[in-house]
């Protein structure tokens, strides 16, 4: 973005920010620093820490409403990724030809840092954090942002980094136009968030492929050759960037693959070959081999030393709420996978553990198709404990595959039920496949409540 002329969007005037969370407040700070007249508007209440920041920065704001007439006077609008395109205010802005962009798009125009960008339906956070960890261990001056960590715009405004690892969601990509990734990664694509995409998978796929916009010949595009939806869409979405595929099913001359000895092999033209046995990885499971391949390709493209990469990939500890081991009580392992908000994430979780599993799942159903879980549930799950409001579809989906399916009225009750249903050697797995907004503020609170309930047993 820094190399594209910044006249595409207004560089001064009245800038409105919709949403006063991490990304919105960060965008407001950067806009203020760049001389804009800034107004922040949130339809709900603003969390106290963010309100305190806006007051300290002298930035005008409102909460629990949108003053539409005022916002429609903006020269530029930065929108929270959580606000859908179909929201009446967004539609009114578009009808008025007022540019509406994401925080990532806005901030990228003000930095010359290299941008390593990771998207995908599953594994984004793990791959982003592993890449960030690897670059830190290599002594690189690197920032972490996007869907994770501190606001990208906030860091561009108040910090100085040589590069950023950005976890980027489809919602962010929808409001990105001139942004350019030095390295673009698509890990996988499975049906998710279809309620935001008119329940059309091709719309969601097209959103993911927006990460390739504006890439040049010296950039890299990293993707999974084993992922059906990615490969179907590949011919439609061209990029000048060098292709670096990864696969566990094919031997590749360029990219990353698994050899007959279960070694990850990474080959990039004019770079030293990298090899590491998957048994040495700190993150185990088939899905984590893919995550390590993607991170390894970024590391190798950036010419990190093989030894640094191996040390990183063998010592990295997974992020909170993603297959997080909470406790072993009475010989039963309790696993917090609250970040699994879609069916494919649950598939990866079930694939990672041996039978017998007591699965805690449910919440706000986003149009889930549970068919892909059927064989794993039949083979590995001895009981399902439902949480949240949308339990009927879980009962319908698995009534022939699970011996026990019960509903709970709270996370505490769900954990107590799972404890009674389990015996030594079993695994109690919270992997909801659903959004958390019925009972909880977010998936983090859901995971925290699970951990509290486990520790109270």
C-alpha positions in Angstrom: 0.0 0.0 0.0 2.8 2.4 0.9 4.0 2.2 -2.7 0.6 3.2 -4.2 -0.1 6.9 -4.4 -2.0 7.9 -1.3 -4.4 10.2 -3.2 -6.9 7.4 -3.6 -8.6 8.2 -0.3 -9.0 11.7 1.2 -5.8 12.6 3.2 -7.6 15.3 5.3 -11.0 16.5 6.2 -13.7 14.8 8.3 -13.2 11.1 9.0 -15.9 9.0 10.8 -15.1 5.8 12.5 -17.9 3.2 13.0 -17.3 1.0 16.0 -15.2 1.8 19.1 -13.5 -1.4 19.7 -9.7 -2.2 19.3 -9.7 -1.5 15.5 -11.9 1.6 15.7 -10.1 3.3 18.4 -6.8 2.5 16.8 -8.0 4.0 13.5 -9.2 7.1 15.3 -5.8 7.6 16.9 -4.0 7.3 13.6 -6.5 9.6 11.8 -6.0 12.2 14.5 -2.2 12.0 14.2 -2.5 12.5 10.5 -4.6 15.6 10.9 -8.1 14.4 10.2 -11.1 15.8 12.1 -12.2 12.6 13.7 -15.6 11.4 15.1 -16.1 7.9 16.5 -19.6 6.4 16.6 -20.7 3.2 18.2 -24.2 1.9 18.2 -23.6 0.1 21.5 -21.9 1.2 24.7 -18.2 1.8 24.5 -16.0 -0.3 26.8 -14.4 1.9 29.6 -10.8 1.4 28.6 -11.5 2.6 25.0 -13.7 5.5 26.3 -10.8 6.6 28.5 -8.4 6.5 25.6 -10.7 8.6 23.3 -11.1 11.1 26.1 -7.4 11.3 26.8 -6.7 11.7 23.0 -9.4 14.4 22.7 -11.3 12.5 20.1 -15.0 13.2 19.7 -17.3 10.2 20.1 -20.8 9.0 20.7 -22.1 5.7 22.1 -25.4 3.7 22.0 -26.4 5.5 18.7 -25.3 6.5 15.2 -25.9 10.2 14.3 -26.6 9.4 10.7 -26.8 13.0 9.5 -23.4 13.8 10.9 -21.7 10.6 9.7 -23.1 11.2 6.2 -21.0 14.4 6.1 -17.8 12.4 6.3 -15.1 12.5 3.6 -13.9 9.0 4.6 -15.4 6.3 6.9 -13.4 3.5 8.6 -15.8 0.7 9.5 -15.4 -2.0 12.1 -15.3 -5.5 10.4 -18.2 -6.5 12.7 -20.7 -4.2 10.9 -22.2 -5.9 7.9 -22.4 -4.4 4.4 -26.2 -4.6 4.6 -26.4 -2.3 7.6 -28.7 0.7 6.6 -26.0 3.2 7.6 -23.4 1.5 5.4 -25.8 1.4 2.5 -26.5 5.1 3.0 -22.8 5.9 2.9 -22.3 3.9 -0.2 -25.3 5.6 -1.9 -23.6 8.9 -1.1 -20.3 7.8 -2.7 -18.5 8.2 0.6 -15.5 5.7 0.7 -16.0 3.0 3.4 -12.8 1.1 4.2 -11.3 -1.1 6.9 -8.8 -0.2 9.6 -6.2 -2.4 7.9 -6.8 -0.6 4.5 -6.6 2.8 6.2 -3.4 2.1 8.2 -1.5 0.4 5.4 -1.1 3.7 3.5 0.9 5.1 6.4 3.6 2.4 6.7 6.5 1.1 4.6 6.7 -2.1 6.7 6.5 -5.5 5.0 3.1 -7.0 5.5 2.8 -10.8 5.9 -0.9 -11.5 5.7 -2.7 -14.7 6.7 -6.3 -15.7 6.0 -8.3 -18.9 5.9 -11.3 -20.5 7.6 -9.2 -22.4 10.1 -5.7 -22.1 11.6 -5.3 -18.4 11.0 -4.5 -17.5 14.7 -2.1 -20.4 15.2 -0.3 -19.8 11.9 -0.1 -16.0 12.6 1.2 -16.5 16.2 3.7 -19.2 15.1 5.0 -16.9 12.3 5.2 -13.9 14.7 7.1 -16.1 17.3 9.5 -17.4 14.6 10.3 -13.9 13.4 10.8 -12.6 17.0 13.2 -15.5 17.6 15.1 -14.5 14.5 15.5 -11.0 16.0 13.2 -9.3 13.5 11.5 -6.1 14.6 8.0 -7.4 14.0 4.5 -6.3 15.0 1.4 -8.5 15.4 -2.0 -7.2 14.4 -5.3 -7.7 12.5 -7.7 -10.1 14.1 -5.2 -10.6 16.9 -3.1 -8.4 19.2 -3.2 -4.6 19.3 -4.8 -2.6 16.5 -2.7 -2.3 13.3 -3.6 1.4 13.0 -2.7 2.1 16.6 0.8 0.5 16.1 1.4 2.3 12.8 0.6 5.6 14.7 2.6 5.0 17.8 5.2 2.2 17.1 7.9 1.5 14.5 8.2 -2.0 13.1 10.0 -3.3 10.0 7.2 -5.8 9.3 3.8 -7.0 10.5 2.2 -10.4 10.7 -1.5 -9.7 10.1 -4.3 -12.2 10.7 -7.0 -11.0 8.3 -10.6 -12.1 8.2 -13.0 -12.1 5.3 -14.9 -9.2 6.9 -11.7 -7.1 6.9 -11.0 -8.1 3.3 -14.4 -7.0 2.2 -13.4 -3.3 2.9 -9.9 -3.5 1.4 -9.1 -2.2 -2.1 -5.6 -0.8 -2.5 -3.9 -2.8 0.2 -1.0 -5.0 -0.9 0.4 -8.0 0.9 4.1 -8.7 0.5 3.2 -12.3 1.5 -0.4 -13.5 1.1 -1.5 -16.8 2.7 -4.8 -18.7 2.2 -4.7 -21.7 4.5 -8.0 -23.3 3.6 -11.6 -22.3 2.7 -14.6 -24.0 4.2 -18.2 -22.8 4.6 -18.2 -20.2 7.4 -20.0 -16.9 8.1 -22.3 -17.6 5.2 -25.0 -15.5 6.8 -22.8 -12.5 5.7 -22.4 -13.8 2.2 -26.1 -14.4 1.1 -25.5 -18.1 2.0 -23.4 -18.4 -1.2 -20.0 -20.2 -0.7 -18.6 -18.6 -3.8 -19.1 -15.1 -2.3 -17.1 -16.1 0.8 -14.4 -17.7 -1.4 -14.2 -14.5 -3.5 -13.8 -12.5 -0.2 -10.8 -14.6 0.9 -9.1 -14.2 -2.5 -9.2 -10.4 -2.1 -6.0 -11.0 -0.1 -4.2 -11.3 -3.5 -5.2 -7.8 -4.7 -2.4 -5.6 -6.0 0.4 -8.2 -5.5 3.5 -7.8 -7.6 6.1 -10.2 -9.1 8.4 -9.9 -6.1 5.6 -10.9 -3.7 4.6 -14.4 -2.5 1.3 -16.3 -2.6 1.2 -19.3 -0.2 -1.8 -21.7 -0.4 -2.8 -25.3 0.3 -2.9 -27.6 -2.7 -4.9 -30.1 -0.7 -7.8 -27.7 -0.1 -10.6 -28.3 -2.6 -12.2 -24.8 -2.5 -8.9 -23.0 -2.8 -7.9 -25.1 -5.8 -11.3 -24.6 -7.5 -11.0 -20.8 -7.2 -7.3 -20.6 -8.1 -7.8 -20.2 -11.9 -10.4 -17.4 -11.4 -8.1 -15.3 -9.2 -4.8 -14.4 -10.8 -1.8 -12.9 -9.1 1.6 -11.9 -10.3 3.2 -13.1 -7.1 5.3 -16.2 -6.9 3.2 -19.3 -6.0 4.3 -21.3 -3.0 1.9 -24.2 -2.5 2.0 -26.7 0.4 0.7 -30.2 0.5 0.7 -33.4 2.5 -0.5 -35.5 -0.5 1.8 -34.5 -3.3 5.6 -34.1 -3.7 6.4 -30.6 -4.9 9.4 -29.1 -6.6 8.5 -25.6 -5.3 6.7 -25.0 -2.0 6.4 -27.3 1.0 5.5 -31.0 1.1 5.7 -34.1 3.3 8.3 -36.7 2.2 8.1 -40.5 2.7 10.0 -40.1 6.1 7.4 -37.7 7.4 9.7 -34.7 7.0 8.4 -31.3 6.0 10.5 -30.2 3.1 10.5 -26.6 1.9 11.9 -25.6 -1.4 11.9 -22.0 -2.7 14.0 -20.9 -5.7 17.4 -19.5 -4.7 16.8 -20.3 -1.0 18.4 -23.0 1.2 16.2 -26.2 1.4 14.5 -26.7 4.8 13.7 -30.2 6.4 12.1 -31.1 9.7 10.4 -34.2 10.9 6.8 -33.7 12.0 7.5 -35.6 15.3 9.7 -32.7 16.3 6.9 -30.1 15.9 5.5 -28.8 19.2 2.0 -28.6 17.6 0.8 -32.1 16.7 -2.0 -33.2 14.4 -2.5 -33.1 10.7 -3.9 -29.6 10.7 -0.9 -28.3 12.6 1.4 -29.8 9.9 -0.3 -27.5 7.4 0.0 -24.6 9.8 3.7 -25.2 10.2 4.2 -25.6 6.5 2.6 -22.2 5.9 4.7 -20.5 8.6 7.8 -22.3 7.4 7.2 -21.0 3.9 7.0 -17.4 5.2 10.1 -17.9 7.2 12.0 -19.4 4.3 10.8 -16.7 1.9 12.1 -14.1 4.4 15.5 -16.1 4.5 15.4 -17.0 8.2 18.1 -19.5 9.2 17.0 -23.1 9.2 18.1 -23.5 12.8 16.0 -20.6 14.0 13.0 -22.0 12.2 13.4 -25.5 13.7 13.9 -24.1 17.2 10.7 -22.0 16.8 8.6 -24.9 15.4 9.7 -27.2 18.1 9.1 -24.8 21.1 6.0 -22.8 20.2 3.1 -23.1 22.7 -0.4 -22.8 21.2 -2.6 -19.8 21.7 -5.3 -19.6 24.4 -8.7 -21.0 23.5 -7.4 -23.1 20.6 -7.0 -26.8 21.6 -5.7 -25.5 25.0 -5.1 -28.1 27.6 -6.8 -26.9 30.8 -6.4 -29.8 33.3 -6.3 -33.5 33.9 -8.8 -34.4 36.6 -9.4 -38.0 37.6 -7.6 -39.1 34.5 -9.9 -37.1 32.2 -8.3 -34.4 30.0 -10.2 -31.1 29.6 -9.5 -29.2 26.4 -10.6 -25.6 25.7 -11.2 -25.1 21.9 -13.6 -22.2 22.3 -12.1 -20.5 19.2 -13.6 -23.3 17.1 -16.6 -21.3 15.8 -17.2 -23.3 12.7 -17.7 -26.9 11.8 -14.3 -27.3 10.1 -12.5 -26.2 13.3 -14.4 -28.9 15.2 -13.3 -31.5 12.6 -9.7 -30.6 13.2 -10.2 -30.8 16.9 -11.8 -34.2 16.8 -9.1 -35.4 14.4 -6.5 -34.4 17.0 -7.7 -36.6 19.9 -8.2 -40.3 20.5 -11.6 -41.8 21.4 -13.4 -41.4 23.8 -14.5 -37.7 23.6 -17.3 -35.9 25.4 -18.0 -33.0 23.1 -19.4 -29.7 24.4 -20.8 -27.8 21.4 -23.5 -25.2 20.4 -24.2 -21.5 20.5 -25.4 -19.3 17.7 -25.6 -21.5 14.6 -24.3 -19.7 11.5 -26.0 -22.0 9.0 -23.7 -24.9 9.8 -23.6 -28.1 7.8 -22.7 -30.8 10.3 -22.4 -33.6 7.7 -18.6 -33.5 7.6 -18.4 -34.3 11.3 -20.7 -37.4 11.1 -17.9 -40.1 10.7 -15.7 -38.6 13.3 -18.5 -38.3 15.8 -19.5 -41.9 15.2 -15.9 -43.1 15.6 -14.7 -40.9 18.5 -17.5 -39.2 20.4 -19.3 -41.0 23.2 -21.5 -38.1 24.3 -22.5 -34.6 23.2 -23.4 -31.9 25.7 -25.2 -28.9 24.1 -24.7 -25.3 25.1 -26.4 -22.2 23.8 -29.6 -21.4 22.1 -29.4 -23.4 18.8 -29.4 -27.0 20.1 -32.1 -28.5 17.9 -30.0 -28.8 14.8 -27.2 -30.6 16.8 -29.8 -33.1 18.0 -31.1 -33.6 14.4 -27.6 -33.9 13.0 -26.2 -36.5 15.4 -29.1 -38.4 16.9 -28.1 -41.5 15.0 -24.3 -41.1 15.6 -23.9 -40.3 19.3 -25.3 -42.5 22.1 -25.9 -39.5 24.4 -27.0 -36.0 23.5 -28.1 -33.7 26.4 -28.8 -30.0 26.8 -27.4 -27.8 29.5 -28.5 -24.4 30.9 -25.0 -23.0 31.6 -21.4 -23.6 31.0 -21.0 -24.8 34.6 -23.8 -27.3 34.2 -22.3 -28.5 30.8 -18.9 -29.2 32.4 -20.5 -31.0 35.4 -22.6 -33.1 32.9 -19.4 -33.9 30.9 -17.6 -34.8 34.1 -20.3 -37.3 35.0 -20.3 -38.8 31.6 -16.6 -39.3 31.4 -14.2 -41.9 32.9 -10.4 -42.2 33.2 -8.7 -41.9 29.8 -11.5 -39.8 28.2 -11.3 -36.3 26.8 -13.8 -33.5 27.6 -13.6 -31.2 24.6 -15.2 -27.7 24.3 -15.3 -27.2 20.5 -18.6 -25.3 19.9 -18.8 -25.0 16.1 -20.9 -21.9 16.7 -20.6 -18.3 17.6 -20.8 -17.3 21.3 -23.0 -14.3 21.3 -26.1 -15.9 22.9 -24.6 -16.7 26.3 -21.2 -14.8 26.1 -19.6 -11.6 24.9 -17.2 -13.5 22.7 -15.4 -16.8 22.4 -12.7 -15.7 24.9 -15.3 -15.3 27.6 -16.9 -18.7 26.7 -13.4 -20.3 27.0 -12.7 -18.6 30.3 -16.1 -19.8 31.7 -15.2 -23.3 30.6 -11.9 -23.1 32.4 -13.5 -21.7 35.5 -16.0 -24.5 35.5 -13.3 -27.2 35.0 -11.2 -25.8 37.9 -14.3 -25.8 40.1 -14.9 -29.6 39.7 
